[in-house]
Amino acid sequence: MNTAQTRRVAQTTAEDLHRLAAQGERKGVRILVDHRTGQHVATSASDPTICYHLDAERGCTCKGYGTWGRCQHFALFLSELGRLPEVASVAPVAAIEPTPRCPTCHGERWVKASTGDGLGDWVGVPCRDCAGHRAA
């Protein structure tokens, strides 16, 4: 296996395997067992005359597994064996309530203040009601 293939295999996630298992099921892939040898095979979704050999350690003999290190056949096989990795649950994001705007500065955090009689004598100063800490 070349470096690019190794990198792709390492990036396989539980989500990928669950998605591929569902895809295989939708497309009619079936996992069969030769009861004489115990060998597992998967039917092809696109050609009913083809079966791929499966092994929990070595994977699947299809081109997809050879290229990507995962496929719908192998994922469905793992699913039927009860060996699909669990998908990490993501905690729901708590709703964040907006901080009310300051009635004096309207959330700007500063107000104009006069330092003299002229128009150029106005400066911005922190709002004294929210001390410049209220969110906009």
Contact map, one row per residue, 1 for C-alpha under 8 A:
1110110000000000000000000000000000000000000000000000000000000000000000000000000000000000000000000000000000000000000000000000000000000000
1111110000000000000000000000000000000000000000000000000000000000000000000000000000000000000000000000000000000000000000000000000000000000
1111111000000000000000000000000000000000000000000000000000000000000000000000000000000000000000000000000000000000000000000000000000000000
0111111100000000000000000000000000000000000000000000000000000000000000000000000000000000000000000000000000000000000000000000000000000000
1111111110000000000000000000000000000000000000000000000000000000001110000000000000000000000000000000000000000000000000000000000000000000
1111111111000000000000000000000000000000000000000000000000000000000000000000000000000000000000000000000000000000000000000000000000000000
0011111111100000000000000000000000000000000000000000000000000000000000000000000000000000000000000000000000000000000000000000000000000000
0001111111110000000000000000000000000000000000000000000000000000000110000000000000000000000000000000000000000000000000000000000000000000
0000111111110000000000000000000000000000000000000000000000000000000111000000000000000000000000000000000000000000000000000000000000000000
0000011111110000000000000000000000000000000000000000000000000000000000000000000000000000000000000000000000000000000000000000000000000000
0000001111111000000000000000000000000000000000000000000000000000000000000000000000000000000000000000000000000000000000000000000000000000
0000000111111101100000000000000000000000000000000000000000000000000011000000000000000000000000000000000000000000000000000000000000000000
0000000000111111100000000000000000000000000000000000000000000000000000000000000000000000000000000000000000000000000000000000000000000000
0000000000011111110000000000000000000000000000000000000000000000000000000000000000011110000000000000000000000000000000000000000000000000
0000000000001111111000000000000000000000000000000000000000000000000000000000000000000010000000000000000000000000000000000000000000000000
0000000000011111111100000000000000000000000000000000000000000000000000000000000000000000000000000000000000000000000000000000000000000000
0000000000011111111110000000000000000000000000000000000000000000000001110010000000010000000000000000000000000000000000000000000000000000
0000000000000111111111000000000000000000000000000000000000000000000000000010001000010000000000000000000000000000000000000000000000000000
0000000000000011111111100000000000000000000000000000000000000000000000000000000000000000000000000000000000000000000000000000000000000000
0000000000000001111111110000000000000000000000000000000000000000000000110011000000000000000000000000000000000000000000000000000000000000
0000000000000000111111111000000000000000000000000000000000000000000000011111101000000000000000000000000000000000000000000000000000000000
0000000000000000011111111100000000000000000000000000000000000000000000010001000000000000000000000000000000000000000000000000000000000000
0000000000000000001111111110000000000000000000000000000000000000000000010000000000000000000000000000000000000000000000000000000000000000
0000000000000000000111111111100000000000000010000000000000000000000000011011000000000000000000000000000000000000000000000000000000000000
0000000000000000000011111111110000000000000000000000000000000000000000000001000000000000000000000000000000000000000000000000000000000000
0000000000000000000001111111100000000000000000000000000000000000000000000000000000000000000000000000000000000000000000000000000000000000
0000000000000000000000111111100000000000000010000000000000000000000000000000000000000000000000000000000000000000000000000000000000000000
0000000000000000000000011111110000000000000010000000000000000000000000000000000000000000000000000000000000000000000000000000000000000000
0000000000000000000000011111111000000000011110000000000000000000000000001000000000000000000000000000000000000000000000000000000000000000
0000000000000000000000001001111100000000011000000000000000000000000000000000000000000000000000000000000000000000000000000000000000000000
0000000000000000000000000000111110000001111000000000000000000000000000001001100000000000000000000000000000000000000000000000000000000000
0000000000000000000000000000011111000001111000000000000000000000000000000000000000000000000000000000000000000000000000000000000000000000
0000000000000000000000000000001111100111100000000000000000000000000000000000000000000000000000000000000000000000000000000000000000000000
0000000000000000000000000000000111111111100000000000000000000000000000000000000000000000000000000000000000000000000000000000000000000000
0000000000000000000000000000000011111110000000000000000000000000000000000000000000000000000000000000000000000000000000000000000000000000
0000000000000000000000000000000001111100000000000000000000000000000000000000000000000000000000000000000000000000000000000000000000000000
0000000000000000000000000000000001111110000000000000000000000000000000000000000000000000000000000000000000000000000000000000000000000000
0000000000000000000000000000000011111111000000000000000000000000000000000000000000000000000000000000000000000000000000000000000000000000
0000000000000000000000000000000011101111100000000000111000000000000000000000000000000000000000000000000000000000000000000000000000000000
0000000000000000000000000000001111000111110000000000111000000000000000000000000000000000000000000000000000000000000000000000000000000000
0000000000000000000000000000001111000011111000000011110000000000000000000000000000000000000000000000000000000000000000000000000000000000
0000000000000000000000000000111100000001111100000011110000000000000000001000100000000000000000000000000000000000000000000000000000000000
0000000000000000000000000000111100000000111110010111000000000000000000001000000000000000000000000000000000000000000000000000000000000000
0000000000000000000000000000100000000000011111111111000000000000000000000000000000000000000000000000000000000000000000000000000000000000
0000000000000000000000010011100000000000001111110000000000000000000000000000000000000000000000000000000000000000000000000000000000000000
0000000000000000000000000000000000000000000111110000000000000000000000000000000000000000000000000000000000000000000000000000000000000000
0000000000000000000000000000000000000000000111111100000000000000000000000000000000000000000000000000000000000000000000000000000000000000
0000000000000000000000000000000000000000001111111110000000000000000000000000000000000000000000000000000000000000000000000000000000000000
0000000000000000000000000000000000000000000100111110000000000000000000000000000000000000000000000000000000000000000000000000000000000000
0000000000000000000000000000000000000000001100111111000000000000000000000000000000000000000000000000000000000000000000000000000000000000
0000000000000000000000000000000000000000111100011111100000000000000000000000000000000000000000000000000000000000000000000000000000000000
0000000000000000000000000000000000000000111100000111110000011100000000001000000000000000000000000000000000000000000000000000000000000000
0000000000000000000000000000000000000011110000000011111000011000000000000000000000000000000000000000000000000000000000000000000000000000
0000000000000000000000000000000000000011110000000001111101111000000000001100100000000000000000000000000000000000000000000000000000000000
0000000000000000000000000000000000000011000000000000111111110000000000000000000000000000000000000000000000000000000000000000000000000000
0000000000000000000000000000000000000000000000000000011111100000000000000000010000000000000000000000000000000000000000000000000000000000
0000000000000000000000000000000000000000000000000000001111100000000000000000000000000000000000000000000000000000000000000000000000000000
0000000000000000000000000000000000000000000000000000011111110000000000000000000000000000000000000000000000000000000000000000000000000000
0000000000000000000000000000000000000000000000000000011111111000100011000100000000000000000000000000000000000000000000000000000000000000
0000000000000000000000000000000000000000000000000001111001111100110000101100000000000000000000000000000000000000000000000000000000000000
0000000000000000000000000000000000000000000000000001110000111110110000000000000000000000000000000000000000000000000000000000000000000000
0000000000000000000000000000000000000000000000000001000000011111110000100000000000000000000000000000000000000000000000000000000000000000
0000000000000000000000000000000000000000000000000000000000001111111000000000000000000000000000000000000000000000000000000000000000000000
0000000000000000000000000000000000000000000000000000000000000111111111100000000000000000000000000000000000000000000000000000000000000000
0000000000000000000000000000000000000000000000000000000000111111111111100100000000000000000000000000000000000000000000000000000000000000
0000000000000000000000000000000000000000000000000000000000011111111111000000000000000000000000000000000000000000000000000000000000000000
0000100000000000000000000000000000000000000000000000000000000011111110000000000000000000000000000000000000000000000000000000000000000000
0000100110000000000000000000000000000000000000000000000000000001111111100000000000000000000000000000000000000000000000000000000000000000
0000100110010000000000000000000000000000000000000000000000100001111111100000000000000000000000000000000000000000000000000000000000000000
0000000010010000100000000000000000000000000000000000000000100001110111110110000000000000000000000000000000000000000000000000000000000000
0000000000000000100100000000000000000000000000000000000000010101100111111110000000000000000000000000000000000000000000000000000000000000
0000000000000000100111110000000000000000000000000000000000000000000001111111000000000000000000000000000000000000000000000000000000000000
0000000000000000000010010000101000000000011000000001010000010000000000111111100000000000000000000000000000000000000000000000000000000000
0000000000000000000010000000000000000000000000000000010000110000100001111111110000000000000000000000000000000000000000000000000000000000
0000000000000000110110010000000000000000000000000000000000000000000001111111111000010000000000000000000000000000000000000000000000000000
0000000000000000000111011000001000000000000000000000000000000000000000011111111100000000000000000000000000000000000000000000000000000000
0000000000000000000010000000001000000000010000000000010000000000000000001111111110000000000000000000000000000000000000000000000000000000
0000000000000000000000000000000000000000000000000000000100000000000000000111111111110000000000000000000000000000000000000000000000000000
0000000000000000010010000000000000000000000000000000000000000000000000000011111111110000000000000000000000000000000000000000000000000000
0000000000000000000000000000000000000000000000000000000000000000000000000001111111100000000000000000000000000000000000000000000000000000
0000000000000000000000000000000000000000000000000000000000000000000000000000111111110000000000000000000000000000000000000000000000000000
0000000000000000000000000000000000000000000000000000000000000000000000000000011111110000000000000000000000000000000000000000000000000000
0000000000000000000000000000000000000000000000000000000000000000000000000000011111111000000000000000000000000000000000000000000000000000
0000000000000100110000000000000000000000000000000000000000000000000000000010011011111100000000000000000000000000000000000000000000000000
0000000000000100000000000000000000000000000000000000000000000000000000000000000000111110000000000000000000000000000000000000000000000000
0000000000000100000000000000000000000000000000000000000000000000000000000000000000011111000000000000000000000000000000000000000000000000
0000000000000110000000000000000000000000000000000000000000000000000000000000000000001111100000000000000000000000000000000000000000000000
0000000000000000000000000000000000000000000000000000000000000000000000000000000000000111110000000000000000000000000000000000000000000000
0000000000000000000000000000000000000000000000000000000000000000000000000000000000000011111000000000000000000000000000000000000000000000
0000000000000000000000000000000000000000000000000000000000000000000000000000000000000001111100000000000000000000000000000000000000000000
0000000000000000000000000000000000000000000000000000000000000000000000000000000000000000111110000000000000000000000000000000000000000000
0000000000000000000000000000000000000000000000000000000000000000000000000000000000000000011111000000000000000000000000000000000000000000
0000000000000000000000000000000000000000000000000000000000000000000000000000000000000000001111100000000000000000000000000000000000000000
0000000000000000000000000000000000000000000000000000000000000000000000000000000000000000000111110000000000000000000000000000000000000000
0000000000000000000000000000000000000000000000000000000000000000000000000000000000000000000011111000000000000000000000000000000000000000
0000000000000000000000000000000000000000000000000000000000000000000000000000000000000000000001111100000000000000000000000000000000000000
0000000000000000000000000000000000000000000000000000000000000000000000000000000000000000000000111110000000000000000000000000000000000000
0000000000000000000000000000000000000000000000000000000000000000000000000000000000000000000000011111000000000000000000000000000000000000
0000000000000000000000000000000000000000000000000000000000000000000000000000000000000000000000001111100000000000000000000000000000000111
0000000000000000000000000000000000000000000000000000000000000000000000000000000000000000000000000111110000000000000000000000000000000110
0000000000000000000000000000000000000000000000000000000000000000000000000000000000000000000000000011111011100000000000000000000000000111
0000000000000000000000000000000000000000000000000000000000000000000000000000000000000000000000000001111111100000000000000000000011000100
0000000000000000000000000000000000000000000000000000000000000000000000000000000000000000000000000000111111100000000000000000000000000000
0000000000000000000000000000000000000000000000000000000000000000000000000000000000000000000000000000011111000010000000000000001010000000
0000000000000000000000000000000000000000000000000000000000000000000000000000000000000000000000000000111111111110000000000000001000000000
0000000000000000000000000000000000000000000000000000000000000000000000000000000000000000000000000000111111111000000000000000000000000001
0000000000000000000000000000000000000000000000000000000000000000000000000000000000000000000000000000111011111000000000000000000000000111
0000000000000000000000000000000000000000000000000000000000000000000000000000000000000000000000000000000011111110000000000000000000010001
0000000000000000000000000000000000000000000000000000000000000000000000000000000000000000000000000000000011111110000000000000011001111111
0000000000000000000000000000000000000000000000000000000000000000000000000000000000000000000000000000000010011111000000000001111000010000
0000000000000000000000000000000000000000000000000000000000000000000000000000000000000000000000000000000110011111100000000001111000000000
0000000000000000000000000000000000000000000000000000000000000000000000000000000000000000000000000000000000000111110000000111100000000000
0000000000000000000000000000000000000000000000000000000000000000000000000000000000000000000000000000000000000011111000000111100000000000
0000000000000000000000000000000000000000000000000000000000000000000000000000000000000000000000000000000000000001111110001110000000000000
0000000000000000000000000000000000000000000000000000000000000000000000000000000000000000000000000000000000000000111110001110000000000000
0000000000000000000000000000000000000000000000000000000000000000000000000000000000000000000000000000000000000000011111001100000000000000
0000000000000000000000000000000000000000000000000000000000000000000000000000000000000000000000000000000000000000011111101000000000000000
0000000000000000000000000000000000000000000000000000000000000000000000000000000000000000000000000000000000000000000111111100000000000000
0000000000000000000000000000000000000000000000000000000000000000000000000000000000000000000000000000000000000000000011111100000000000000
0000000000000000000000000000000000000000000000000000000000000000000000000000000000000000000000000000000000000000000001111100000000000000
0000000000000000000000000000000000000000000000000000000000000000000000000000000000000000000000000000000000000000011111111110000000000000
0000000000000000000000000000000000000000000000000000000000000000000000000000000000000000000000000000000000000001111101111111000000000000
0000000000000000000000000000000000000000000000000000000000000000000000000000000000000000000000000000000000000001111000001111100000000000
0000000000000000000000000000000000000000000000000000000000000000000000000000000000000000000000000000000000000111100000000111110000000000
0000000000000000000000000000000000000000000000000000000000000000000000000000000000000000000000000000000000000111100000000011111000000000
0000000000000000000000000000000000000000000000000000000000000000000000000000000000000000000000000000000000001110000000000001111100110000
0000000000000000000000000000000000000000000000000000000000000000000000000000000000000000000000000000000110001110000000000000111111110000
0000000000000000000000000000000000000000000000000000000000000000000000000000000000000000000000000000000000000000000000000000011111110000
0000000000000000000000000000000000000000000000000000000000000000000000000000000000000000000000000000010100000000000000000000001111100000
0000000000000000000000000000000000000000000000000000000000000000000000000000000000000000000000000000010000001000000000000000001111111100
0000000000000000000000000000000000000000000000000000000000000000000000000000000000000000000000000000000000001000000000000000011111111100
0000000000000000000000000000000000000000000000000000000000000000000000000000000000000000000000000000000000011100000000000000011101111100
0000000000000000000000000000000000000000000000000000000000000000000000000000000000000000000000000000000000001000000000000000000001111110
0000000000000000000000000000000000000000000000000000000000000000000000000000000000000000000000000011110000101000000000000000000001111111
0000000000000000000000000000000000000000000000000000000000000000000000000000000000000000000000000011100000101000000000000000000000001111
0000000000000000000000000000000000000000000000000000000000000000000000000000000000000000000000000010100001111000000000000000000000000111
